Amino acid sequence: MYIPVLPAPRPRRFLRVAFVAAAVTLSLLPAAAVQAQSDTPPFAIKNGDRVVFYGDSITDARMYSLLAEEYIVTRFPHMNVSFVHSGWGGDRVGGGGGGPIDLRLDRDVSVYKPTVVTIMLGMNDGSYRAYDENIFQTYSTGFRHIADKLKKDNPGVRLTFIQPSPFDDVTRPATFDGGYNAVLVRYGTFLQEMAKNTGASVADLNTPVVNMLTKANAANPTEAAKIIPDRVHPGWGGHLIMAQSLLKSWNAPSIVSAVTLDAKTKGVSAQNAEVKPVQLAPDGALSWDALEGSLPFPILPPDPRNAASYNLALTSSDFVDTLDREMLTVKNLPAANYTLTIDDAEIGSFTKEQLAAGINLAPMATPMLRQAQIVHTLTQMRANLRNARWR
């Protein structure tokens, strides 16, 4: 991509940055480039992994799992990882409409010879009522059976237990004393302890969504109630935060790329990007070519009809800061203001102070983000076609 930086107006000077064909050539950069963040544990998903997402209707929606898949294929395009979405609406630890649990596990999980399986059950298991010890014992016994069978049938499989996503007791009053989400939290605590005892990893998809809902509800109660419209099944905004929580449990890196330039010395430092020499024109325009090793996350709302609640969920979270940082820093610029263009498309105007502090390109309407949106569309098509054939 080509990024010109011009000081803005009188005269307009450009930072012209040419981010060239990033999506086509991403795989040319080494895997270590994205991982190069000091003191950060390695990403849990490896080259050659076969990931199966198992669960009830929330997994069957193919949203948080699809978003996690999209993160992996855009951030680690060099890796060969396969994904199977095996949720079934209404499922409990004993199975459901897709058959009893052992049939479900054999037909919809183990047949794919998974190396990684996520298990998200509990919403239906609690029966939407106050905590009941007998109901919980059925859940805990059934969940242990699932984990034991998967480990027996798939030697070496890495399991991720997912603490259930919340029943929305934030934007609307609880239906009974204490609320149903408190029951799900207790189920999640059991999973956390079980994970410690069995060597599984655990992902909390409850607490971060509740925190986001609380912040969103304070800002816009009407739109906040649409994030989980029926209190059980989140829309894309809720699933975005769920995917974030799952990815963070896998030590997902935040950096897409990081490029730092010095306009005075033409010095360059880059992480997960190859940058060609910087050119400074007589009018003060600064330009360079950069080839990035990853695409930003496709954060634009997949359905424009739900854009408001999606954006509210996004802005009520730290998703961008923790998972989507495509940083550009330009120091020692001579002019006060600049206009940034990428592949001849104007991205925005920035002061030299903003550029010196660093700007995050990931949420901006760049050519790279448009490429990522295409990845979203194609990934969703693939998952939907596989689901139709399966059913």
C-alpha positions in Angstrom: 0.0 0.0 0.0 1.2 3.5 -0.7 0.7 6.1 2.0 1.5 9.7 1.3 1.5 12.1 4.2 0.9 15.8 3.3 0.9 18.7 5.6 -2.7 20.1 5.4 -3.8 23.0 4.0 -1.8 25.8 2.5 0.0 24.0 1.2 -1.5 20.5 1.4 1.2 18.0 2.2 0.6 14.3 2.1 1.8 11.3 3.9 1.4 9.0 0.9 1.8 5.4 2.2 1.4 2.7 -0.4 0.3 -0.5 1.4 0.8 -2.7 -1.7 -1.4 -5.7 -2.3 -1.4 -6.7 1.4 -4.0 -9.4 1.1 -2.3 -11.1 -1.8 1.2 -11.3 -0.3 0.5 -11.6 3.4 1.9 -15.1 3.6 5.4 -14.0 2.5 6.2 -12.7 6.0 7.4 -15.1 8.6 5.0 -16.3 11.4 7.3 -14.9 14.0 6.6 -11.4 12.9 3.2 -11.2 14.5 4.4 -13.0 17.6 7.2 -10.5 18.2 5.7 -8.9 21.3 8.0 -9.1 24.4 6.8 -11.0 27.4 3.7 -12.3 25.5 2.9 -16.0 25.6 2.6 -17.6 22.2 -0.8 -17.8 20.5 -2.5 -21.0 21.4 -3.6 -22.0 17.9 -0.8 -23.5 15.8 -0.2 -24.3 12.2 -2.0 -27.4 11.2 -4.6 -27.2 13.9 -8.2 -28.4 13.4 -10.6 -26.4 15.5 -14.1 -27.5 16.4 -16.5 -25.2 18.1 -19.1 -27.2 20.0 -22.2 -25.9 21.8 -25.8 -25.0 21.7 -27.8 -22.3 19.7 -25.3 -19.6 20.7 -22.6 -21.5 18.9 -25.0 -22.7 16.2 -25.4 -19.0 15.3 -21.9 -19.1 13.9 -21.0 -15.6 15.1 -18.5 -15.6 17.9 -16.9 -18.7 16.4 -16.8 -17.1 12.9 -15.3 -13.9 14.3 -12.6 -16.0 16.0 -11.9 -17.8 12.8 -11.7 -14.5 10.9 -9.2 -13.1 13.4 -7.0 -16.1 12.8 -7.1 -16.1 9.0 -6.4 -12.4 8.8 -3.8 -12.2 11.5 -2.0 -15.4 10.7 -2.6 -15.9 7.0 0.5 -18.1 6.7 -1.1 -20.8 9.0 -3.1 -23.7 7.7 -5.9 -24.0 10.2 -9.3 -25.6 9.6 -12.5 -24.7 11.4 -15.8 -26.6 12.1 -18.8 -25.0 13.7 -20.8 -27.7 15.4 -23.4 -25.9 17.6 -26.9 -27.2 17.7 -29.9 -25.1 19.0 -31.3 -26.4 22.3 -28.4 -28.6 23.2 -27.5 -29.5 26.8 -24.7 -31.6 28.2 -26.8 -34.7 27.4 -27.4 -33.7 23.8 -30.6 -32.5 22.2 -32.2 -32.1 18.8 -29.1 -33.4 17.0 -29.1 -36.6 19.0 -27.8 -37.9 22.3 -24.4 -36.6 23.5 -22.2 -39.5 22.4 -23.7 -39.4 18.9 -23.1 -35.7 18.8 -19.5 -36.0 19.9 -18.7 -38.9 17.5 -20.5 -37.5 14.4 -20.0 -33.7 14.9 -16.6 -33.4 16.6 -14.3 -36.5 16.7 -14.9 -37.4 13.0 -12.9 -34.2 12.1 -9.9 -35.4 14.2 -9.7 -32.1 16.1 -6.6 -30.8 17.8 -8.6 -28.0 19.5 -12.2 -28.2 20.8 -14.1 -25.4 22.5 -17.2 -26.4 24.6 -19.9 -23.9 25.3 -22.9 -25.3 27.2 -24.9 -24.1 30.1 -27.5 -21.6 28.9 -30.1 -24.3 28.5 -28.8 -26.6 31.2 -29.7 -24.2 34.0 -33.4 -24.4 32.9 -33.9 -20.6 33.1 -34.7 -20.9 36.8 -33.1 -20.2 40.1 -30.1 -22.3 41.1 -31.1 -25.9 41.7 -28.4 -28.3 43.0 -29.9 -31.4 41.3 -29.9 -29.6 37.9 -26.3 -28.4 38.5 -25.2 -32.0 39.3 -26.6 -33.1 36.0 -24.7 -30.3 34.3 -21.4 -31.0 36.1 -21.6 -34.7 35.5 -22.5 -34.3 31.9 -19.7 -31.8 31.2 -17.1 -34.1 32.8 -18.3 -36.9 30.5 -17.9 -34.7 27.4 -14.4 -33.7 28.4 -13.4 -37.3 29.2 -14.8 -38.7 26.0 -13.2 -36.1 23.8 -9.8 -36.7 25.4 -10.2 -40.5 25.1 -11.3 -40.3 21.4 -8.8 -37.6 20.4 -5.5 -38.2 22.1 -3.7 -34.9 22.6 -6.7 -32.7 21.9 -6.5 -29.3 23.6 -9.9 -28.4 25.2 -11.2 -24.9 26.0 -14.1 -24.7 28.4 -16.2 -21.7 27.8 -17.9 -20.1 30.7 -21.5 -19.4 29.4 -22.3 -16.1 27.9 -24.7 -14.1 29.9 -28.5 -14.0 30.2 -29.1 -10.2 30.0 -30.1 -9.1 33.5 -28.4 -5.8 32.9 -30.6 -3.9 30.5 -33.9 -5.4 31.9 -35.0 -6.4 35.4 -34.2 -9.9 36.6 -37.0 -12.4 36.2 -36.5 -13.8 39.7 -34.4 -12.9 42.8 -30.8 -12.8 41.9 -31.4 -13.3 38.2 -30.6 -16.1 35.8 -27.2 -14.9 34.9 -26.1 -15.5 38.5 -26.8 -19.2 37.9 -24.7 -19.1 34.8 -21.9 -17.5 36.7 -21.9 -20.4 39.2 -21.7 -22.8 36.3 -18.8 -20.8 34.9 -17.0 -21.0 38.3 -17.3 -24.8 38.1 -15.8 -24.8 34.6 -12.9 -22.7 35.8 -12.1 -25.1 38.6 -12.5 -28.1 36.3 -10.1 -26.6 33.8 -7.5 -26.2 36.6 -7.8 -29.8 37.5 -7.8 -31.2 33.9 -5.3 -29.0 32.1 -7.9 -27.5 29.9 -7.9 -23.7 29.1 -10.9 -21.7 30.0 -12.5 -18.6 28.4 -14.9 -16.3 30.3 -17.6 -15.2 27.9 -19.7 -13.8 30.7 -17.9 -11.2 32.7 -16.6 -9.1 29.7 -20.0 -9.1 28.1 -21.7 -8.0 31.3 -19.2 -5.2 31.7 -19.8 -4.1 28.2 -23.5 -4.2 28.6 -23.3 -2.2 31.8 -21.3 0.5 30.1 -23.5 0.5 27.0 -26.7 0.7 29.1 -25.4 3.8 30.8 -24.7 5.4 27.5 -27.8 4.3 25.5 -30.3 2.0 27.2 -32.4 1.6 24.0 -29.6 0.3 21.8 -28.0 -1.6 24.7 -31.1 -3.7 25.0 -30.7 -4.7 21.4 -27.2 -6.2 21.9 -28.9 -9.3 23.3 -32.4 -8.7 22.0 -34.1 -11.8 23.6 -31.7 -11.8 26.6 -30.2 -15.1 25.5 -28.9 -14.8 21.9 -26.5 -11.9 21.3 -26.3 -10.1 18.0 -23.1 -9.4 16.3 -22.0 -6.7 18.9 -22.3 -9.2 21.8 -20.6 -11.9 19.8 -17.7 -9.6 19.0 -16.9 -9.2 22.7 -17.4 -13.0 23.1 -14.9 -13.7 20.3 -12.5 -11.2 21.9 -12.7 -13.1 25.2 -12.1 -16.4 23.5 -9.1 -15.0 21.6 -7.6 -13.4 24.6 -7.8 -16.7 26.5 -5.7 -18.0 23.6 -3.1 -15.2 24.0 -4.1 -13.5 20.8 -1.7 -10.7 19.9 -3.0 -7.1 19.6 -0.6 -6.0 16.8 -1.6 -6.1 13.1 1.5 -4.1 12.3 3.6 -1.3 13.7 5.5 1.1 11.5 7.6 4.0 12.9 9.2 6.6 10.5 11.5 9.5 11.1 10.8 12.3 8.6 14.1 14.0 9.4 16.5 11.0 9.1 14.2 8.8 6.9 14.8 6.1 9.5 12.3 3.2 9.6 11.4 0.5 12.2 8.7 -2.0 11.5 6.9 -4.9 13.1 5.2 -7.4 10.8 5.7 -5.1 7.8 8.3 -4.5 5.1 8.8 -0.8 4.4 10.7 0.6 1.4 12.8 3.8 1.7 11.0 6.9 2.7 10.9 9.7 0.2 10.5 13.4 1.1 9.3 15.7 -1.8 10.2 19.4 -2.1 6.7 20.3 -1.1 7.0 18.4 2.2 5.0 15.4 1.1 6.4 12.2 2.7 5.8 8.8 1.0 6.8 5.2 1.3 5.7 1.7 0.4 4.8 -0.9 3.0 3.9 -4.5 2.7 2.0 -5.7 5.8 2.0 -9.3 7.1 -1.6 -9.2 8.3 -4.9 -7.5 7.7 -6.8 -5.6 10.4 -9.9 -7.2 11.9 -13.1 -6.7 9.9 -14.8 -4.6 12.6 -17.4 -2.8 10.5 -20.9 -4.1 11.3 -21.8 -7.1 9.1 -25.5 -6.1 9.0 -26.1 -2.3 8.6 -29.5 -2.7 10.3 -27.7 -3.5 13.5 -25.0 -1.0 13.1 -26.0 1.2 16.1 -26.0 -1.6 18.7 -22.9 -3.2 17.1 -21.0 0.1 17.3 -22.2 0.7 20.9 -20.9 -2.7 21.9 -17.6 -1.9 20.2 -17.2 1.5 21.8 -18.2 0.1 25.2 -15.3 -2.4 25.1 -11.5 -2.4 24.7 -11.7 -4.6 21.6 -9.6 -2.3 19.4 -6.9 -1.7 22.0 -6.4 -5.3 22.9 -6.8 -7.1 19.5 -6.7 -4.6 16.6 -3.7 -2.3 16.6 -2.3 -1.3 13.1 0.0 1.5 14.3 1.6 4.2 12.2 4.0 6.7 13.9 5.8 9.5 12.0 8.2 11.6 14.0 9.9 14.9 13.3 7.5 16.2 10.7 8.1 19.8 9.7 4.6 21.0 9.0 1.7 21.3 11.5 -1.0 19.3 9.7 -1.0 16.4 7.3 -3.4 14.4 5.1 -2.9 10.7 4.9 -3.7 8.8 1.8 -3.4 5.0 1.1 -3.5 3.7 -2.5 -4.7 7.2 -3.6 -7.6 7.0 -1.1 -7.7 9.9 1.4 -8.0 8.4 4.9 -7.9 11.4 7.1 -6.1 14.5 8.4 -3.9 14.6 11.4 -1.6 17.0 13.3 2.1 16.2 13.5 1.6 15.7 17.2 -1.0 13.0 16.5 1.3 11.3 14.0 4.2 11.5 16.4 2.2 9.9 19.1 1.0 7.2 16.7 -2.4 6.6 15.0 -4.2 3.3 14.8 -5.2 2.6 11.2 -7.2 -0.6 12.0 -10.6 1.0 12.6 -10.3 3.5 9.7 -11.8 3.0 6.3 -8.6 1.9 4.6 -8.0 -0.5 1.6 -6.7 -3.0 4.1 -10.0 -3.0 6.1 -12.0 -3.4 2.9 -9.9 -6.5 2.1 -10.6 -7.8 5.6 -14.3 -7.3 5.0 -14.1 -9.5 1.9 -12.4 -12.1 4.0 -15.4 -11.9 6.4 -17.9 -12.4 3.6 -16.0 -15.4 2.1 -15.5 -17.0 5.5 -19.2 -16.7 6.4 -20.1 -18.2 3.0 -17.8 -21.1 3.7 -19.2 -21.7 7.2 -22.8 -21.5 6.0 -22.3 -23.9 3.1 -20.6 -26.4 5.4 -23.5 -26.0 7.9 -26.1 -26.6 5.1 -24.4 -29.7 4.0 -24.1 -31.0 7.5 -27.8 -30.5 8.3 
